[in-house]
Amino acid sequence: MATQQTSTDKETAISIPDHKLFESPNSRSIELGPWFITASTNPISNAPECDALSATLGIPLPEMTFGRNSLKLEHRPSGWRYTFTTEAALKGVKVDPSSGIPMPETVPTKSYDWTYTTMYSGHQLSDPPSPSGSVLSTDEDYEPPPPPVIPEIIDWRTSNPANPAHSIPMAELTRPDPIMFYAEIPLFEDELHDNGSSALLVRIRVMPTCFFILSRFTLRVDGVLFRTFDTRIYHSFASDPSLLVRETSGWEAPYDRVRKFLPKRNDLTPLTDPTWIAKVLTDFPTSVSQGEGAKTGWRGLGTRREVITLRNAGENTG
């Protein structure tokens, strides 16, 4: 039986915009207004796939490498496409042993950063999307699709602190709005020869008013340090022209300093929880977790906020 909304209900309800959902065995997509978003989640890469990717990167891969996983955003009017991929993330790993973190005596010397630390924040795709439709159609009424928009490479620019639109509205993101699309995309994970953990996970959620992406790299080296590198991307569907905000932040602190915040001294479970680790690191004064850090000289410490504006193809962007 249909229910009738009162005027108060209508004023407070969040309307769900028109959208389409698509699903296949290893991917899910949402089409919403000018956006087409696809999350691809596949099993761990097999041996031949790992061998090929390792040869391309020039380093051994993490124990769990999801080489075919990705998150892709496409803004069709401008042709702008942005993605998070495993290969690109691992390209950010330094190919030299100077990670700033001492290697355990039980671990052979590596010719690369054995912690797999990466400051990857996604990247723009420069090639145009594949056209849809079949040019071999015999239907007399068939009209070939328009040629794909050749995307312009758009640089992120430093945000204006005085402009509220250039910040991520946490109050909006913490509202209990309906979630129209959600995905978790693991890119890699490694246990560092049983000396800790290194992992990169990308999450996206699409709400009626916006979408929000959190890419989080989490590192734990037992007895040495904790490190987190976050990339947050926010877009309000109300922005005109379309504006995206990207915030990248890095924190680290000595292992024992974080361990002191355990709710129960003998329960080490929280030390394996990326959300708990991030909360402890971000609760420290910035002079500690983003300044001094763990005294490794890691250049990822600090926070940077940038924006880009997307317009129809042919219009000025920036």
Salt bridges, closest charged atoms under 4 A:
GLU31 OE2 - ARG76 NH1 2.65
GLU49 OE2 - ARG68 NE 3.37
GLU74 OE2 - ARG76 NE 3.91
GLU87 OE2 - LYS91 NZ 3.65
ASP127 OD1 - ARG81 NH2 3.35
ASP177 OD2 - ARG175 NH2 2.75
GLU184 OE2 - ARG203 NE 3.20
ASP222 OD1 - ARG220 NE 2.70
ASP230 OD2 - ARG216 NH2 2.74
ASP230 OD2 - ARG232 NH1 3.15
GLU247 OE1 - ARG305 NH2 2.59
GLU252 OE1 - ARG227 NH2 2.87
ASP283 OD2 - LYS279 NZ 2.75
GLU306 OE1 - ARG246 NH2 2.92
GLU306 OE2 - ARG304 NH2 3.13
